[in-house]
Amino acid sequence: MLLIVGIIVTFVLIVVFSNPRMRGCRWREDRRAAPGTYRCAACGAHTVTADGKPPRVCLADQQPPR
């Protein structure tokens, strides 16, 4: 019984804390460029952040078409 409750709680927490805008994004730091420069391994979007941390949103729709 405790196992079932744990599974349900885990599922609810995943749903609550998941960010659907970031599901496909995998930000990687581009060390060849300036500090804080990131590239998404999934869609190829590029961005520079002021704080040096990876972006928290997907930027694929804001990039010019290839």
Backbone bond lengths (Angstrom), bond angles and torsions (degrees), N, CA, C in turn:
res aa  C-N    CA-C-N  psi(-1)  N-CA   C-N-CA  omega(-1)  CA-C   N-CA-C  phi
1 M - - - 1.457 - - 1.540 110.69 -
2 L 1.333 114.88 -41.56 1.458 119.31 -179.94 1.529 111.07 -65.04
3 L 1.312 117.20 -34.38 1.458 121.79 178.26 1.533 111.08 -64.25
4 I 1.304 117.21 -41.81 1.468 121.64 179.85 1.520 110.52 -65.26
5 V 1.331 117.09 -42.61 1.465 120.92 178.17 1.531 109.77 -63.21
6 G 1.324 117.62 -41.16 1.451 121.39 178.19 1.517 112.60 -62.61
7 I 1.309 116.58 -41.15 1.474 120.84 178.11 1.518 110.47 -64.67
8 I 1.318 117.57 -42.00 1.469 121.40 179.79 1.526 110.15 -65.26
9 V 1.325 117.45 -44.50 1.466 120.82 179.16 1.521 110.27 -62.73
10 T 1.311 118.07 -42.87 1.463 121.65 178.08 1.517 111.28 -60.49
11 F 1.315 117.77 -45.29 1.461 121.88 179.21 1.532 110.87 -61.44
12 V 1.313 117.31 -44.13 1.470 121.17 -179.85 1.526 110.09 -63.47
13 L 1.318 118.22 -42.49 1.467 121.04 179.01 1.526 111.85 -64.44
14 I 1.305 117.01 -39.48 1.467 120.28 177.59 1.523 110.65 -63.02
15 V 1.315 117.00 -43.12 1.464 120.80 179.98 1.527 110.67 -65.99
16 V 1.323 117.17 -41.93 1.458 121.10 -177.43 1.530 111.59 -68.45
17 F 1.334 117.67 -42.46 1.448 120.78 -174.24 1.519 114.95 -94.47
18 S 1.297 119.12 -2.99 1.465 119.52 178.16 1.523 109.43 -75.50
19 N 1.291 115.68 148.22 1.456 121.94 -179.30 1.524 107.74 -113.67
20 P 1.328 118.31 103.46 1.467 119.91 -175.98 1.528 113.44 -63.46
21 R 1.330 117.92 -22.03 1.467 119.72 179.52 1.514 112.19 -74.14
22 M 1.338 117.58 -13.45 1.461 121.37 -176.74 1.521 113.48 -112.64
23 R 1.309 119.34 6.67 1.465 120.78 -173.33 1.513 113.79 -57.06
24 G 1.321 117.76 -41.21 1.457 119.28 -175.55 1.517 114.26 -93.06
25 C 1.341 117.84 -5.43 1.460 120.76 -174.02 1.518 111.93 -87.30
26 R 1.332 113.56 138.53 1.469 121.23 174.08 1.528 106.67 -137.15
27 W 1.326 115.60 90.24 1.460 120.67 -175.52 1.514 111.06 -76.25
28 R 1.332 115.68 132.82 1.456 123.28 177.34 1.526 108.38 -125.86
29 E 1.322 116.30 135.94 1.459 120.24 179.44 1.527 109.51 -71.93
30 D 1.324 116.26 132.30 1.459 122.54 177.05 1.522 107.49 -93.88
31 R 1.319 116.96 95.58 1.462 121.38 -173.84 1.526 112.86 -75.69
32 R 1.308 117.89 -12.38 1.463 120.68 177.96 1.522 110.45 -76.34
33 A 1.339 116.82 -23.60 1.461 122.11 -178.73 1.532 109.69 -97.10
34 A 1.310 116.33 -164.24 1.466 122.14 -179.30 1.527 110.76 -66.64
35 P 1.327 117.69 156.08 1.474 120.25 176.66 1.522 111.09 -59.92
36 G 1.307 116.60 140.13 1.462 121.32 -179.23 1.513 113.52 85.23
37 T 1.331 118.04 10.22 1.459 121.85 178.24 1.522 108.44 -91.63
38 Y 1.331 116.07 128.16 1.460 121.30 -177.44 1.519 110.92 -127.85
39 R 1.343 114.78 149.36 1.462 122.01 176.53 1.516 107.67 -129.78
40 C 1.327 117.32 136.36 1.456 122.07 178.44 1.526 108.77 -81.37
41 A 1.327 116.40 124.88 1.460 121.01 -179.64 1.521 111.43 -72.07
42 A 1.321 118.45 -19.51 1.461 121.62 -178.04 1.532 112.28 -85.56
43 C 1.340 116.85 -48.47 1.470 119.06 -173.59 1.524 113.59 -113.94
44 G 1.346 118.38 -12.44 1.450 121.00 178.20 1.512 114.99 87.41
45 A 1.328 119.03 7.55 1.462 121.79 179.43 1.524 109.87 -66.21
46 H 1.332 116.22 145.37 1.459 122.60 178.99 1.515 108.98 -118.07
47 T 1.347 117.24 145.14 1.453 121.21 175.20 1.522 109.85 -158.99
48 V 1.326 115.57 159.18 1.455 122.65 174.88 1.518 106.46 -120.05
49 T 1.333 116.70 130.73 1.459 120.66 179.75 1.524 109.79 -107.60
50 A 1.316 116.14 146.79 1.459 121.31 -178.39 1.522 112.24 -73.47
51 D 1.331 116.79 -33.71 1.463 119.67 -176.75 1.522 113.29 -90.87
52 G 1.325 117.74 -4.09 1.459 121.26 178.48 1.518 114.33 81.06
53 K 1.322 117.86 4.65 1.461 121.88 178.85 1.525 109.80 -99.57
54 P 1.325 118.34 155.64 1.465 120.60 178.73 1.526 111.73 -61.63
55 P 1.326 118.28 149.81 1.463 121.83 177.61 1.525 110.94 -61.26
56 R 1.328 116.35 155.34 1.458 121.29 -179.94 1.528 111.92 -104.38
57 V 1.325 117.21 0.42 1.459 121.32 179.12 1.521 109.59 -130.82
58 C 1.314 115.96 158.99 1.461 121.49 177.03 1.526 108.75 -79.79
59 L 1.299 116.60 134.08 1.462 121.64 -179.37 1.520 112.36 -111.64
60 A 1.305 117.88 14.51 1.468 121.25 -176.53 1.516 112.11 -61.15
61 D 1.331 118.20 -38.28 1.470 120.35 -177.84 1.528 112.14 -78.46
62 Q 1.332 118.96 -10.01 1.462 122.28 -179.74 1.524 112.00 -97.51
63 Q 1.323 118.12 -4.30 1.455 122.10 -178.90 1.531 109.59 -88.20
64 P 1.326 117.48 147.08 1.463 119.31 175.53 1.524 110.36 -66.59
65 P 1.334 117.83 150.65 1.464 119.86 179.41 1.512 111.34 -64.05
66 R 1.338 115.82 149.84 1.465 121.37 -179.50 1.498 111.21 -86.61
